């Protein structure tokens, strides 16, 4: 996903089967800084978080 407007950069999103977004890794176009945001109060399994981070490292 690409974001333009309030923030410029690329994001890799993690969603449930229902389509609910539960996390994203965002890379800012200008600074190249990466951040992780979780959008749920429910636990996210460590294996899923590790997968998300490895995919972000590969794709962003």
C-alpha positions as YAML, in Angstrom:
chain: A
units: angstrom
residues:
- id: 1
  name: UNK
  ca: [0.00, 0.00, 0.00]
- id: 2
  name: UNK
  ca: [1.21, 3.52, -0.74]
- id: 3
  name: UNK
  ca: [0.16, 6.49, 1.37]
- id: 4
  name: UNK
  ca: [0.11, 10.07, 0.13]
- id: 5
  name: UNK
  ca: [-1.20, 13.12, 1.92]
- id: 6
  name: UNK
  ca: [-0.74, 13.46, 5.66]
- id: 7
  name: UNK
  ca: [2.16, 11.03, 5.42]
- id: 8
  name: UNK
  ca: [4.15, 9.92, 2.40]
- id: 9
  name: UNK
  ca: [5.47, 6.39, 2.29]
- id: 10
  name: UNK
  ca: [4.77, 2.72, 1.90]
- id: 11
  name: UNK
  ca: [3.04, 0.35, 4.31]
- id: 12
  name: UNK
  ca: [2.63, -3.37, 4.69]
- id: 13
  name: UNK
  ca: [-0.69, -4.12, 6.37]
- id: 14
  name: UNK
  ca: [-1.74, -7.13, 8.41]
- id: 15
  name: UNK
  ca: [-5.46, -7.93, 8.34]
- id: 16
  name: UNK
  ca: [-7.75, -10.59, 9.74]
- id: 17
  name: UNK
  ca: [-9.83, -12.81, 7.42]
- id: 18
  name: UNK
  ca: [-12.71, -10.39, 8.08]
- id: 19
  name: UNK
  ca: [-10.70, -7.54, 6.52]
- id: 20
  name: UNK
  ca: [-10.10, -5.81, 9.86]
- id: 21
  name: UNK
  ca: [-6.63, -4.23, 9.82]
- id: 22
  name: UNK
  ca: [-4.71, -5.20, 12.94]
- id: 23
  name: UNK
  ca: [-1.20, -3.87, 12.23]
- id: 24
  name: UNK
  ca: [1.01, -2.11, 9.74]
- id: 25
  name: UNK
  ca: [4.68, -1.46, 9.15]
- id: 26
  name: UNK
  ca: [5.13, 1.99, 7.62]
- id: 27
  name: UNK
  ca: [8.23, 3.37, 5.89]
- id: 28
  name: UNK
  ca: [8.47, 7.12, 5.51]
- id: 29
  name: UNK
  ca: [9.57, 8.14, 1.99]
- id: 30
  name: UNK
  ca: [11.75, 11.03, 3.15]
- id: 31
  name: UNK
  ca: [13.49, 9.68, 6.26]
- id: 32
  name: UNK
  ca: [13.24, 5.95, 5.42]
- id: 33
  name: UNK
  ca: [12.31, 5.44, 9.09]
- id: 34
  name: UNK
  ca: [10.09, 2.43, 9.70]
- id: 35
  name: UNK
  ca: [7.45, 2.11, 12.41]
- id: 36
  name: UNK
  ca: [5.02, -0.57, 13.52]
- id: 37
  name: UNK
  ca: [1.47, 0.29, 14.60]
- id: 38
  name: UNK
  ca: [-1.06, -2.14, 16.08]
- id: 39
  name: UNK
  ca: [-4.78, -1.38, 15.76]
- id: 40
  name: UNK
  ca: [-6.09, -4.02, 18.15]
- id: 41
  name: UNK
  ca: [-6.19, -4.65, 21.89]
- id: 42
  name: UNK
  ca: [-6.22, -8.40, 21.25]
- id: 43
  name: UNK
  ca: [-2.97, -10.37, 21.45]
- id: 44
  name: UNK
  ca: [-1.16, -10.91, 18.15]
- id: 45
  name: UNK
  ca: [0.87, -14.15, 18.10]
- id: 46
  name: UNK
  ca: [4.63, -13.60, 18.07]
- id: 47
  name: UNK
  ca: [5.03, -15.81, 14.99]
- id: 48
  name: UNK
  ca: [2.67, -13.49, 13.08]
- id: 49
  name: UNK
  ca: [4.54, -10.38, 14.22]
- id: 50
  name: UNK
  ca: [7.85, -11.97, 13.21]
- id: 51
  name: UNK
  ca: [6.40, -12.82, 9.79]
- id: 52
  name: UNK
  ca: [5.12, -9.24, 9.36]
- id: 53
  name: UNK
  ca: [8.51, -7.77, 10.24]
- id: 54
  name: UNK
  ca: [10.41, -10.13, 7.95]
- id: 55
  name: UNK
  ca: [8.03, -9.38, 5.06]
- id: 56
  name: UNK
  ca: [8.37, -5.64, 5.68]
- id: 57
  name: UNK
  ca: [12.16, -5.96, 5.63]
- id: 58
  name: UNK
  ca: [11.92, -7.82, 2.33]
- id: 59
  name: UNK
  ca: [9.24, -5.72, 0.61]
- id: 60
  name: UNK
  ca: [9.72, -2.15, 1.82]
...
